[in-house]
Amino acid sequence: MSRARLAKKMIAELLASPAWRERADEIIAMGLAGVNALFSFLPKDALTKHSAALCMGRAVAALAQGEPEAARNIVRRLMWHMNEDSGNIGWGIPEAFGEILAASEVLAEQYGNILISYIMRLPGADNYCDNALLRRSCYWAVGRLAEARPGLAHKARPWLARGLEDEDVVCRGMAAWALARLKPDIMLMPALRRLAEAGHPEPCVLFDGENVFERSVNALAREAFEKIQDSSL
């Protein structure tokens, strides 16, 4: 069995284990071979996707310490998958991008603006993700960056605020979730209140580092609104 096939087989067994988080170091120990194998698991079901993305984040962060150019090449590979010219739909790619930047400060400083650009609709040419289903993942990834590195992610705030009126309702909920990861801003309260009261029960799929769960668009907007409200008391 080739090294690549062996790595995929081992990772499939690890990710299927209830103790996959505790065994993530085994994937990290595989180095670049493990990272390359993890790409195969990003288009899978939600839990497998997020588990693989989290493991990839840790593995690439470890790689960045000893082989920084190899780590940058992985991020460039993610960027290529997000490019329309690649011919791919980058399922799982934003999640992996977000986890890598959450795990590596160096890579976050270098590529944080690229990740944020996927939710930025600008006049003329831009990196905005036109695929609504994939854009949901982009909002999640920016929120993940905000959780880990709010100082770097704060510049995403105006674009997340615009996301509260995204043409895709679920994207609105994901934008609200991401905003709740940043420092509260009372200027966002009216928009969040409107979204919370708009009657959108559509579920948003989220990941807390261990489990996948769902929250409605209304609930996420309400939680973000209440966080700001509580901070102003």
C-alpha positions in Angstrom: 0.0 0.0 0.0 1.4 3.4 -1.0 2.2 6.0 1.7 -0.7 8.2 0.6 -3.2 5.4 0.7 -1.9 4.3 4.1 -2.2 7.8 5.5 -5.8 8.1 4.2 -6.7 4.7 5.8 -5.2 5.7 9.2 -6.9 9.1 9.2 -10.3 7.6 8.3 -10.0 5.3 11.3 -8.9 8.2 13.5 -11.7 10.5 12.5 -14.2 7.7 13.0 -13.1 7.2 16.5 -15.1 8.8 19.4 -11.7 9.9 20.8 -10.6 11.6 17.6 -9.6 14.9 19.3 -7.3 13.0 21.7 -5.7 11.2 18.8 -5.2 14.4 16.7 -1.5 14.3 17.5 -1.2 11.1 15.5 -2.2 13.0 12.4 0.1 15.9 13.2 3.0 13.4 13.5 2.3 12.3 9.9 3.5 15.8 8.8 2.8 16.8 5.2 1.6 13.3 4.3 -1.2 13.6 6.9 -2.1 17.1 5.7 -2.4 16.0 2.1 -4.6 13.0 3.1 -6.9 15.3 5.1 -8.0 17.1 1.9 -9.9 13.9 1.0 -12.1 14.3 4.1 -13.1 17.9 3.7 -16.1 17.3 1.3 -17.6 14.7 3.6 -20.4 15.0 6.1 -20.4 18.0 8.5 -18.7 16.3 11.5 -16.1 14.6 9.3 -15.4 17.9 7.5 -15.0 19.9 10.6 -13.0 17.2 12.4 -10.6 17.0 9.4 -10.4 20.8 9.2 -9.5 21.1 12.9 -6.8 18.4 12.5 -5.5 20.1 9.4 -5.3 23.4 11.3 -3.2 21.9 14.0 -1.0 20.0 11.6 -0.3 22.9 9.3 0.4 25.1 12.4 3.0 22.5 13.5 4.4 22.4 10.0 4.7 26.2 9.9 7.2 26.0 12.8 9.7 23.8 11.0 8.8 24.0 7.3 7.2 27.4 6.9 7.2 27.3 3.1 5.4 23.9 3.1 2.8 25.4 5.3 2.3 28.4 3.1 2.0 26.1 0.1 -0.9 24.3 1.8 -2.7 27.7 2.3 -2.0 28.5 -1.3 -3.6 25.2 -2.2 -6.7 26.2 -0.3 -6.8 29.5 -2.1 -6.6 27.8 -5.4 -9.5 25.5 -4.5 -11.5 28.7 -3.7 -10.6 30.2 -7.1 -13.3 29.7 -9.8 -10.5 29.0 -12.3 -9.7 25.8 -10.4 -12.9 24.2 -11.7 -13.6 23.1 -8.1 -16.3 23.9 -5.6 -14.3 24.2 -2.4 -16.5 22.1 0.0 -14.7 22.2 3.3 -12.0 24.5 2.2 -13.1 27.6 4.2 -13.4 25.5 7.3 -9.8 24.2 6.8 -8.7 27.8 6.1 -10.3 29.1 9.2 -8.9 26.4 11.4 -5.3 26.9 10.1 -5.4 30.6 10.7 -6.9 30.0 14.2 -4.0 27.6 15.0 -1.2 29.6 13.5 -0.6 33.3 14.3 2.1 33.6 11.6 -0.2 32.3 8.9 -3.1 34.3 10.2 -1.1 37.5 9.9 -0.1 36.6 6.3 -3.4 35.2 5.0 -6.2 36.6 7.3 -7.1 39.3 4.7 -7.5 36.6 2.1 -9.9 34.7 4.2 -12.0 37.8 4.9 -12.0 38.7 1.2 -14.3 35.8 0.5 -17.2 37.7 2.1 -16.3 41.1 0.7 -18.4 42.1 -2.4 -16.5 45.0 -4.1 -17.0 46.9 -7.3 -15.1 45.2 -10.0 -12.9 42.2 -9.5 -12.9 40.6 -6.0 -12.6 37.3 -4.2 -16.3 37.3 -3.1 -17.7 33.8 -2.9 -20.7 33.7 -5.3 -21.8 30.2 -4.3 -24.3 30.8 -1.4 -23.8 27.3 0.1 -20.0 27.7 0.1 -20.3 31.3 1.4 -22.0 30.0 4.5 -18.8 28.2 5.3 -16.8 31.4 4.6 -18.8 33.2 7.2 -18.2 30.4 9.6 -14.4 30.5 8.9 -14.3 34.3 9.5 -16.1 33.7 12.8 -13.6 31.0 13.7 -10.8 33.5 13.0 -12.6 36.0 15.2 -12.8 33.5 18.0 -9.1 32.8 18.0 -7.7 36.1 16.8 -10.2 39.0 17.3 -7.4 41.6 16.8 -6.9 40.3 13.2 -10.6 39.7 12.5 -12.0 43.0 13.6 -11.6 44.4 10.1 -14.2 41.9 8.9 -16.9 43.6 11.0 -18.4 45.9 8.3 -18.6 42.9 5.9 -20.2 40.7 8.4 -22.7 43.5 9.1 -23.5 43.5 5.4 -23.9 39.8 5.7 -26.9 40.3 7.9 -28.7 41.2 4.7 -27.2 38.5 2.5 -29.5 37.2 -0.2 -29.1 33.7 1.4 -31.0 33.6 4.7 -28.6 31.0 6.2 -25.7 33.2 5.4 -27.4 36.0 7.5 -27.5 33.7 10.5 -23.8 32.7 10.0 -22.9 36.3 9.8 -24.7 37.0 13.0 -22.9 34.1 14.7 -19.5 35.4 13.4 -20.3 39.0 14.7 -21.0 37.5 18.1 -17.4 36.3 18.2 -16.1 39.9 17.9 -16.1 42.8 20.5 -19.7 44.0 20.9 -20.7 47.0 18.8 -24.0 48.8 19.7 -24.2 50.1 16.1 -25.2 46.6 15.0 -28.1 46.3 17.4 -30.8 47.5 15.0 -29.8 45.2 12.2 -29.5 42.2 14.6 -32.9 43.0 16.1 -34.5 43.1 12.7 -33.0 39.8 11.8 -34.0 38.2 15.1 -37.6 39.3 14.6 -37.8 38.5 10.9 -39.2 34.9 11.4 -36.4 32.9 9.9 -36.3 29.4 11.4 -33.8 28.1 8.9 -31.0 26.1 10.6 -27.4 27.1 10.5 -24.9 24.2 10.9 -22.2 25.1 13.5 -19.2 23.4 15.1 -18.0 24.0 18.6 -14.6 22.2 18.3 -16.1 18.8 19.1 -19.7 18.6 18.0 -21.8 19.7 15.1 -25.1 21.4 16.0 -27.8 23.5 14.5 -29.2 26.9 15.5 -31.9 28.9 13.7 -31.1 32.1 12.0 -33.5 33.9 14.4 -31.7 32.4 17.4 -28.2 33.4 16.3 -29.3 36.9 15.6 -31.0 37.1 19.0 -27.9 35.8 20.7 -25.7 38.3 19.0 -28.1 41.1 19.9 -28.3 40.1 23.5 -24.6 39.9 23.8 -24.3 43.5 22.7 -27.2 44.5 24.9 -25.6 42.8 28.0 -22.3 44.5 27.3 -23.9 47.9 27.4 -25.6 47.5 30.7 
